[in-house]
Amino acid sequence: RTELTVETTDRPGLLTDIVKLLKDISVNVMSAEIDTVGLMAHDVLYVSYHGEALDDNMTALVTNVLQYYLSKAEVSKEESY
């Protein structure tokens, strides 16, 4: 398994959205340690890909998917009135 750390602004449904994104690319969340400090989410997820730890290519894919999603969510929040 691979340890994946996510630190971002917390909001309702954040963890659900992250798990859905990972599921879409066949990454299984085996367990998680979820924490919120103030407005920030500090989540550690333990994930696998087909029962194995993520290799370098899958790690890069997961990183890119989450960075894109989280940056998109930040832009949407800033643009709302």
PyMOL commands that set and color helices and strands:
alter all, ss='L'
color gray80, all
select helices_A, chain A and resi 14-24+56-79
alter helices_A, ss='H'
color red, helices_A
select strands_A, chain A and resi 2-9+27-37+40-49
alter strands_A, ss='S'
color yellow, strands_A
deselect
rebuild
show_as cartoon
